[in-house]
Amino acid sequence: MMRTPFDLSMIGRELAFASAVDDLGAALDRSASVVVSAPPGTGKTTLVPPLIANRVPGRVIVTQPRRVAARAAARRLAQLDESLLGSRVGFTVRGERQVERSAVIEFVTAGVLLRRLLDDPGLEGIDAVVIDEVHERALETDLLIGLLGEVRELRDDLVVVAMSATLDAERFATVLGTDADPAPIVTQTVPAHPLEVRWLPSPTPRLDERGVTWAFLDHVASTAVDAHRGLVHTDPTADALVFAPGAREVSEIAGRIRGLGTEFDVRELHGQIPAAEQDAVISGRSPNQPARIIVTTSLAESSLTVPGVRLVVDTCLSRAPQRDAARGMSGLVTGPTSRASAIQRAGRATRQGPGIVVRCVDERTFAAAPARPAPEIATTDLTDAALLLACWGAPGGAGLRLVDPLPSDSVRDALAVLHGLGAIDADGRATAEGRQLARIPTDPRLARALRDGSALVGARTAAEVVALIGGEIRVADGDAAATLTALRTGRSRDARRWEQEVRRLARFASPADGARTTSAERGGTDQVGLVIALAFPERIARRVDHSPNGAAFLLASGTRAGITGPLASAEWLAVADVTRAQGRAAAGTGAIIRSAAVISEADAEQAATHLTTDRVEAQFVNGRVVARRERRIGAIVRSSVPVRVHADDGGRDAARRAVEEQGLGVFTWSEAADGLRRRLALLHHELGSPWPDVSDAALLDTLDSWLGPELPNLATGMPAARIDLATALRRILPWPAAVDLDALVPERLEVPSGSHVRITYPPVDDPTARPVVAVKLQECFGWAETPRLVGGRVRVLFHLLSPARQPLAVTDDLASFWAGPYSQVRAEMRGRYPKHPWPEDPWSTAPTRHTTRRAAQK
């Protein structure tokens, strides 16, 4: 049955992008991959999907970076198509779906399509994917581009279109196509409405150790009211848009504006308010409603249009994910908005006519901001992405054409987390457990807490805690259990949204037989800590210091973090959120615990079984091994008692760990051992295999292979200084190649005088240095050919010495030295050392290590 095509002339009647329809059609005739670049507000999100739908037999999927944008775009297109929402145009976002089988166009978030790809890699019944707002460089959007590239290798009929308002078009064209044959680019420009830029910096700092300052929020609120009052005198239909970094600041600014007793309708717009309230804000206002001041996060920056806006007030602050590799933590960090994002924000004021932007900074501060936001792929935690890629069959992104490669250190940390969850195997491939976790639409750690927590505390309680810690709900005083109580009783403004998330998550919770469901449903607060610990076992923490300024806790990961308030007196905590910060709240640790719950030591051990150890640990004290039996959860020492160790596996392992932790500096390196190690290092640098790597890192990684027999002796008390390291190192000589050791790198070099001079080989960690022979100049008379080592590959560097063994010259070309610089050395030295030979012709003089008289006597 033929379906009715979309009426592009009706849909695009008032849209500027209508002028580019023919260009896009021509591009699609040439290629199944196209890049579209057009300014905000031109209508590309509304017009491109139906244009493509008229060309393909299957469904068109359109991705948006945010749920509110996906819903708004679907409603707008359905309205212009004069069809019921869901019948021909629908949407699917997390927790909400309005789309029928008959739908031709479906708007989704990128995360929804990514998880759909895991179930249906071939995208059966889907003939086109439009990826909108790719310039925002959201992690899920970047991953989607890479995965769709692989899908198109199997389905060359699949149409893929990338769209953005501000876009590095050539770069995306290369990724969607190839270096030799990039995807065609369709651009469309429209004359910009005039924009008046005003600068009104705050007299007080925007940020302090706790985040955005109250004084700055006061300044933003009063600035918005004053600017809007001035505007509505000339344009009563004008609305204002105020950009704040996060939901908390949105609420604070909105509250301050209301507190000024204004005549405006003050609205909030961010991802944490109910969907109906979001949709009401972006649907505009009727003529009889008062002018609006809409306080928003970056949600309104580029992916949707808020009608009626003529004024933008910009804090020039943004909140973005940031990973702290040193402390093993990640979270949202507030900082300066990039200039590109600030320009996007200002453009909200000129979508429908002339506008004004008031920036709450001075021009110098604005100019010092980053030029553009960092791609999320480079700054955020990659655990969820790494699991998705492992399920796809591309561990770490191997083989995918990505806009930017995944940072190797972030991938390494993510894979370590997934391995601890049992989600991937040793090769990085997804396990059956990992595939189950990937189908729960949340972070893998939260998915694990939901599944395992359901069996321990009941499905409802597990879902409640996961909805709390995964839902960007502000936790007062860092006390997650108290916040959960407020949510349960409806005393929190987030209660309704939280309850919706609980119901959604509960569908994925499946407590095992025998779960503590009955006790769990009573909602004991101690169970909050257990569920948090299941999600983040590496963040189980024990108090290590307490002062009037708060308490310092040591996390199982080894990070120290501070907390103030009621939880500061707890012995053990399960930490849901910790972030880098300074000030009193950090208790001198450099990090603050923002959300946690009390946990018992027994529950901490249960949640972190893979981090729990009970073994002998050792360290070198005054050159001898001292051992203790320690019970640990990661870096947290639960108990430690001195023990006498024996030369068994336990003692040997403890000695090995002590060497690994404290390094090779615990040993006394004899001249023979140091010399052998240097010689082997040169062979490894020059020849590679089979000659072994003898760097500190390599030797510490292979202790058993060369120091194995000595480890039991160290464990039972032998001083480290008595270990014969030269003998130990000879164990890793590669046989039969080792028979050539002395020929390739001899210990000594015979010089023309007959002396055998020790060769000083380069330091192990300096592959550019040269072997050095320091010898009296007179012992080398007549020596023209500079010796080479390592089978002729490495020239010896000569330090030619005076009779007092002071350096006179450094050369690796003896022939050139005798022919040139020697004459000047002779002129300066023969008067100072008259008893030693300084012939005019060094070529014909016999080399000697003696004075002239003794040489003549011989």
Secondary structure, 3 states (H helix, E strand, C coil): CCCCCCCHHHHCCCCHHHHHHHHHHHHHHHCCEEEEECCCCCCHHHHHHHHHHCCCCCEEEEEECCHHHHHHHHHHHHHHHCCCECCCEEEEECCEEECCCCCCEEEEEHHHHHHHHHHCCCCCCEEEEEECCHHHCCHHHHHHHHHHHHHHHHCCCCEEEEEECCCCHHHHHHHHCCCCCCCCEEECCCCCCCEEEEECCCCCCCEECCEECHHHHHHHHHHHHHHHHHHHCCCCCCEEEEECCCHHHHHHHHHHHHHCCCCCEEEEECCCCCHHHHHHHHCCCCCCCCCEEEEECHHHCCCCCCCCEEEEEECCEEEEEEEECCCCEEEEEEEECCHHHHHHHHHHHHCCCCEEEEECCCHHHHHHCCCCCCCHHHHCCCHHHHHHHHHHCCHHHCCCCCCCCCCHHHHHHHHHHHHHHCCECCCCCECHHHHHHHCCCCCHHHHHHHHHHHHHHCHHHHHHHHHHHCCCCCCHHHEHHHHHHHHHCCCCCCHHHHHHHHHHHHCCCCCCCCCCHHHHCCCCCHHHHHHHHHHCHHHEEEEEEEECCEEEEEECCCCEEEECCHHHHCCEEEEEEEEECCCHHHCCCCEEEEEEEECCHHHHHHHCHHHEEEEEEEEEECCEEEEEEEEEECCEEEEEEECCCCCCHHHHHHHHHHHHHHCHHHCCCCHHHHHHHHHHHHHHHHHCCCCCCCCHHHHHHCHHHHHCCHHHHHHCCCCHHHCCHHHHHHHHCCCCHHHHHHHHCCCEEECCCCCEEECECCCCCCCCCCCEEEEEHHHHCCCCCCCEECCCCEECEEEEECCCCCEEEEECCHHHHHHCCHHHHHHHHCCCCCCCCCCCCCCCCCCCCCCHHHHHHC
